Every structure is written in structure tokens, then in C-alpha cells.
């Protein structure tokens, strides 16, 4: 796993967040063919999910495909986050099994 303090070599764009006092972050532009490698590099848990797996974002209370993850750089840290990060702030720690959703 890559230390959270190390930046990635992909280009970044500045994004604004609606959900906190730190409104600015930089989002990495990761090509689809590099997503699996980036996930493997940043995923902090033992069982690496596949890109087609589904998770439930606890903050947004919505499901998402793992392949839709984002990587952001904030305050000197590189973070693996859900696709809903900019509206609700869910990081990889907030990814739950899809069964947790109230379908």
C-alpha cells in the first residue's frame, strides 16, 4: 500500500466540496485502464474488491460500483474515496457491503 502522504503521478484538477470547512481538494484524473492498479495501491484492507463489485457509501446512503471510486489529494494526503465524496465526504473507510442499503 502506498503511504497516504505520497502523491500519485496522474494529473489533478481542483474541485470544491460542499460538505465541510475545507472546500478545496485536488482530484486525480485516472484512466480506466489504470484503475485496478491504483485501487490495489491505495486500498487499505486485506480483501481487495474487484472493480465490478458494489459497495454502499454510509455517508451518501447510496450504492456504487468500485470502478467509480475517486482519488483526491487534500492537506498533503492522497485519499481513496467514493464517487459521492464531493457531496457527502465518504472515504474508503465508509464503504460498506451493499446489503446494508435499505432497498
MDAnalysis code that builds the backbone (N, CA, C; Angstrom):
import MDAnalysis as mda
import numpy as np

u = mda.Universe.empty(309, n_residues=103, atom_resindex=np.repeat(np.arange(103), 3), trajectory=True)
u.add_TopologyAttr("name", ["N", "CA", "C"] * 103)
u.add_TopologyAttr("resid", np.arange(1, 104))
u.add_TopologyAttr("resname", ["UNK", "UNK", "UNK", "UNK", "UNK", "UNK", "UNK", "UNK", "UNK", "UNK", "UNK", "UNK", "UNK", "UNK", "UNK", "UNK", "UNK", "UNK", "UNK", "UNK", "UNK", "UNK", "UNK", "UNK", "UNK", "UNK", "UNK", "UNK", "UNK", "UNK", "UNK", "UNK", "UNK", "UNK", "UNK", "UNK", "UNK", "UNK", "UNK", "UNK", "UNK", "UNK", "UNK", "UNK", "UNK", "UNK", "UNK", "UNK", "UNK", "UNK", "UNK", "UNK", "UNK", "UNK", "UNK", "UNK", "UNK", "UNK", "UNK", "UNK", "UNK", "UNK", "UNK", "UNK", "UNK", "UNK", "UNK", "UNK", "UNK", "UNK", "UNK", "UNK", "UNK", "UNK", "UNK", "UNK", "UNK", "UNK", "UNK", "UNK", "UNK", "UNK", "UNK", "UNK", "UNK", "UNK", "UNK", "UNK", "UNK", "UNK", "UNK", "UNK", "UNK", "UNK", "UNK", "UNK", "UNK", "UNK", "UNK", "UNK", "UNK", "UNK", "UNK"])
u.atoms.positions = np.array([
    [0.836, -1.177, 0.000],
    [0.000, 0.000, 0.000],
    [0.886, 1.247, 0.000],
    [0.489, 2.216, -0.763],
    [1.198, 3.494, -0.849],
    [0.938, 4.308, 0.413],
    [1.975, 4.918, 1.006],
    [1.716, 5.806, 2.143],
    [0.801, 6.949, 1.718],
    [-0.106, 7.322, 2.576],
    [-1.088, 8.359, 2.251],
    [-0.449, 9.700, 1.921],
    [0.783, 9.910, 2.336],
    [1.424, 11.201, 2.101],
    [2.038, 11.313, 0.710],
    [2.169, 10.207, -0.008],
    [2.780, 10.217, -1.335],
    [1.766, 10.606, -2.408],
    [2.108, 11.559, -3.260],
    [1.213, 11.885, -4.376],
    [1.328, 10.834, -5.483],
    [0.308, 10.730, -6.303],
    [0.337, 9.855, -7.472],
    [0.853, 10.661, -8.660],
    [1.179, 9.969, -9.741],
    [1.749, 10.644, -10.911],
    [0.702, 11.058, -11.949],
    [-0.565, 10.965, -11.632],
    [-1.622, 11.357, -12.557],
    [-1.899, 12.859, -12.433],
    [-2.412, 13.467, -13.501],
    [-2.771, 14.885, -13.403],
    [-3.922, 15.073, -12.408],
    [-4.056, 16.293, -11.898],
    [-5.089, 16.610, -10.920],
    [-5.865, 17.843, -11.360],
    [-7.115, 17.889, -10.950],
    [-7.939, 19.074, -11.151],
    [-8.457, 19.525, -9.796],
    [-8.626, 20.815, -9.622],
    [-9.139, 21.351, -8.373],
    [-10.653, 21.185, -8.341],
    [-11.149, 20.700, -7.224],
    [-12.588, 20.508, -7.039],
    [-13.016, 21.207, -5.758],
    [-14.266, 21.559, -5.678],
    [-14.827, 22.160, -4.472],
    [-15.718, 21.155, -3.761],
    [-15.669, 21.193, -2.430],
    [-16.527, 20.328, -1.631],
    [-17.622, 21.148, -0.981],
    [-18.802, 20.555, -0.871],
    [-19.948, 21.223, -0.259],
    [-20.125, 20.873, 1.207],
    [-19.444, 19.811, 1.669],
    [-19.814, 19.209, 2.947],
    [-18.904, 19.521, 4.130],
    [-17.944, 20.427, 3.986],
    [-17.039, 20.646, 5.113],
    [-16.388, 22.018, 5.055],
    [-15.576, 22.292, 6.058],
    [-14.885, 23.575, 6.149],
    [-13.677, 23.661, 5.222],
    [-13.219, 22.530, 4.662],
    [-12.089, 22.514, 3.736],
    [-12.648, 22.340, 2.329],
    [-13.046, 23.428, 1.684],
    [-13.787, 23.295, 0.438],
    [-12.962, 22.936, -0.795],
    [-11.649, 22.956, -0.716],
    [-10.861, 22.717, -1.921],
    [-10.078, 21.413, -1.796],
    [-10.118, 20.623, -2.842],
    [-9.280, 19.428, -2.933],
    [-8.840, 19.287, -4.388],
    [-7.914, 18.378, -4.626],
    [-7.475, 18.088, -5.985],
    [-7.858, 16.647, -6.299],
    [-8.557, 16.458, -7.396],
    [-8.967, 15.121, -7.804],
    [-8.042, 14.627, -8.913],
    [-7.534, 13.407, -8.748],
    [-6.694, 12.796, -9.773],
    [-7.550, 12.357, -10.961],
    [-7.022, 12.517, -12.146],
    [-7.654, 12.023, -13.372],
    [-6.994, 10.679, -13.676],
    [-7.702, 9.596, -13.364],
    [-7.148, 8.245, -13.508],
    [-7.803, 7.564, -14.702],
    [-7.015, 7.174, -15.702],
    [-7.592, 6.495, -16.868],
    [-8.188, 5.141, -16.463],
    [-9.242, 4.707, -17.142],
    [-9.886, 3.436, -16.798],
    [-8.923, 2.252, -16.746],
    [-7.927, 2.224, -17.640],
    [-7.011, 1.073, -17.654],
    [-6.015, 1.095, -16.489],
    [-5.985, 2.170, -15.716],
    [-5.090, 2.257, -14.551],
    [-5.850, 2.089, -13.229],
    [-7.174, 2.026, -13.285],
    [-7.988, 1.976, -12.066],
    [-7.662, 0.772, -11.182],
    [-7.513, -0.410, -11.760],
    [-7.241, -1.610, -10.953],
    [-5.925, -1.470, -10.197],
    [-4.905, -0.965, -10.849],
    [-3.608, -0.783, -10.205],
    [-3.641, 0.256, -9.102],
    [-4.362, 1.336, -9.324],
    [-4.484, 2.384, -8.307],
    [-5.267, 1.855, -7.103],
    [-6.335, 1.106, -7.365],
    [-7.104, 0.513, -6.273],
    [-6.215, -0.403, -5.435],
    [-5.442, -1.231, -6.099],
    [-4.543, -2.139, -5.380],
    [-3.507, -1.357, -4.564],
    [-3.033, -0.284, -5.087],
    [-2.028, 0.544, -4.423],
    [-2.578, 1.253, -3.179],
    [-3.831, 1.695, -3.237],
    [-4.384, 2.526, -2.174],
    [-5.348, 1.819, -1.229],
    [-5.895, 0.682, -1.614],
    [-6.910, 0.021, -0.780],
    [-6.267, -0.472, 0.512],
    [-6.743, -0.020, 1.671],
    [-6.059, -0.301, 2.931],
    [-6.426, -1.618, 3.610],
    [-7.379, -2.355, 3.067],
    [-7.847, -3.563, 3.732],
    [-7.332, -4.813, 3.031],
    [-7.502, -5.963, 3.656],
    [-6.917, -7.216, 3.169],
    [-7.577, -7.712, 1.887],
    [-8.886, -7.787, 1.856],
    [-9.585, -8.357, 0.700],
    [-9.867, -7.279, -0.343],
    [-9.022, -7.220, -1.363],
    [-9.160, -6.229, -2.428],
    [-10.402, -6.543, -3.257],
    [-11.333, -5.589, -3.378],
    [-12.524, -5.853, -4.193],
    [-12.211, -5.726, -5.679],
    [-13.035, -6.360, -6.480],
    [-12.941, -6.202, -7.923],
    [-13.597, -4.905, -8.349],
    [-13.229, -4.399, -9.503],
    [-13.787, -3.139, -9.990],
    [-15.290, -3.220, -10.238],
    [-15.813, -4.416, -10.526],
    [-17.238, -4.567, -10.789],
    [-18.061, -4.813, -9.525],
    [-17.404, -4.934, -8.380],
    [-18.141, -5.143, -7.132],
    [-18.896, -3.881, -6.743],
    [-19.871, -4.079, -5.896],
    [-20.705, -2.975, -5.446],
    [-20.490, -2.754, -3.948],
    [-20.496, -1.495, -3.535],
    [-20.416, -1.125, -2.130],
    [-21.522, -0.122, -1.836],
    [-21.696, 0.152, -0.549],
    [-22.684, 1.112, -0.070],
    [-21.937, 2.217, 0.665],
    [-22.126, 3.469, 0.243],
    [-21.483, 4.612, 0.880],
    [-22.334, 5.018, 2.089],
    [-21.763, 4.890, 3.284],
    [-22.503, 5.171, 4.510],
    [-22.935, 6.631, 4.643],
    [-22.149, 7.546, 4.110],
    [-22.496, 8.965, 4.205],
    [-23.591, 9.343, 3.213],
    [-23.442, 8.893, 1.993],
    [-24.395, 9.239, 0.932],
    [-25.642, 8.353, 0.983],
    [-25.489, 7.170, 1.613],
    [-26.555, 6.172, 1.692],
    [-27.010, 5.734, 0.306],
    [-26.005, 5.478, -0.538],
    [-26.246, 5.004, -1.903],
    [-25.198, 3.969, -2.262],
    [-25.581, 3.068, -3.162],
    [-24.648, 2.068, -3.679],
    [-23.813, 2.670, -4.803],
    [-22.656, 2.031, -5.056],
    [-21.814, 2.428, -6.182],
    [-20.944, 1.256, -6.602],
    [-20.486, 1.300, -7.841],
    [-19.517, 0.321, -8.343],
    [-18.125, 0.761, -7.919],
    [-17.299, -0.180, -7.512],
    [-15.935, 0.134, -7.077],
    [-15.191, 0.903, -8.164],
    [-15.387, 0.549, -9.425],
    [-14.690, 1.213, -10.529],
    [-14.965, 2.716, -10.582],
    [-16.003, 3.163, -9.912],
    [-16.352, 4.580, -9.925],
    [-15.658, 5.371, -8.809],
    [-14.739, 4.725, -8.078],
    [-14.039, 5.417, -6.998],
    [-13.297, 6.640, -7.531],
    [-12.960, 7.537, -6.612],
    [-12.143, 8.706, -6.924],
    [-10.923, 8.682, -6.010],
    [-9.884, 9.393, -6.424],
    [-8.708, 9.599, -5.581],
    [-8.483, 11.097, -5.512],
    [-8.392, 11.607, -4.283],
    [-8.203, 13.041, -4.090],
    [-6.951, 13.300, -3.267],
    [-6.467, 14.507, -3.385],
    [-5.310, 14.962, -2.616],
    [-5.754, 16.181, -1.810],
    [-5.685, 16.050, -0.485],
    [-6.073, 17.137, 0.410],
    [-5.110, 17.188, 1.583],
    [-4.703, 18.365, 1.960],
    [-3.858, 18.547, 3.146],
    [-2.643, 17.623, 3.161],
    [-2.029, 17.418, 2.001],
    [-0.844, 16.580, 1.910],
    [-1.108, 15.095, 1.950],
    [-2.370, 14.669, 1.844],
    [-2.724, 13.246, 1.878],
    [-3.396, 12.834, 0.575],
    [-3.124, 11.616, 0.131],
    [-3.793, 11.014, -1.018],
    [-4.855, 10.073, -0.467],
    [-6.116, 10.294, -0.847],
    [-7.231, 9.561, -0.262],
    [-8.053, 8.823, -1.316],
    [-8.388, 7.574, -1.028],
    [-9.307, 6.780, -1.840],
    [-10.709, 7.067, -1.316],
    [-11.600, 7.521, -2.201],
    [-12.920, 7.977, -1.768],
    [-14.014, 7.428, -2.677],
    [-15.244, 7.554, -2.207],
    [-16.379, 7.104, -3.006],
    [-16.675, 8.115, -4.114],
    [-17.469, 7.729, -5.107],
    [-17.822, 8.676, -6.167],
    [-18.686, 9.831, -5.657],
    [-19.216, 9.709, -4.441],
    [-20.066, 10.745, -3.864],
    [-19.292, 11.660, -2.911],
    [-17.994, 11.552, -2.909],
    [-17.155, 12.281, -1.963],
    [-17.443, 13.777, -1.920],
    [-17.655, 14.381, -3.071],
    [-17.817, 15.827, -3.110],
    [-19.188, 16.300, -2.599],
    [-20.116, 15.391, -2.426],
    [-21.392, 15.794, -1.848],
    [-21.544, 15.360, -0.398],
    [-20.845, 14.277, 0.008],
    [-21.063, 13.796, 1.377],
    [-19.798, 13.386, 2.125],
    [-18.644, 13.321, 1.462],
    [-17.385, 13.112, 2.168],
    [-16.970, 11.687, 2.471],
    [-17.608, 10.684, 1.886],
    [-17.277, 9.287, 2.195],
    [-15.940, 8.836, 1.633],
    [-15.048, 8.381, 2.522],
    [-13.775, 7.795, 2.097],
    [-13.899, 6.280, 2.121],
    [-12.826, 5.581, 1.793],
    [-12.838, 4.118, 1.742],
    [-13.262, 3.512, 3.083],
    [-13.023, 4.198, 4.162],
    [-13.437, 3.707, 5.481],
    [-14.959, 3.627, 5.575],
    [-15.649, 4.389, 4.767],
    [-17.105, 4.461, 4.798],
    [-17.780, 3.573, 3.754],
    [-17.019, 2.657, 3.143],
    [-17.587, 1.738, 2.167],
    [-18.077, 0.504, 2.911],
    [-19.356, 0.213, 2.793],
    [-19.970, -0.928, 3.481],
    [-20.487, -1.930, 2.445],
    [-20.770, -3.156, 2.901],
    [-21.357, -4.139, 1.978],
    [-22.679, -3.623, 1.416],
    [-23.007, -3.980, 0.180],
    [-24.227, -3.463, -0.445],
    [-25.494, -3.891, 0.292],
    [-25.425, -4.965, 1.062],
    [-26.604, -5.438, 1.811],
    [-27.041, -4.436, 2.883],
    [-26.172, -3.506, 3.231],
    [-26.508, -2.510, 4.249],
    [-27.492, -1.476, 3.734],
    [-27.701, -1.445, 2.438],
    [-28.639, -0.480, 1.848],
    [-30.068, -0.888, 2.157],
    [-30.909, 0.092, 2.377],
    [-32.349, -0.142, 2.575],
    [-33.039, -0.088, 1.232],
    [-32.954, -1.160, 0.465],
    [-33.540, -1.140, -0.890],
    [-35.021, -1.108, -0.859],
])
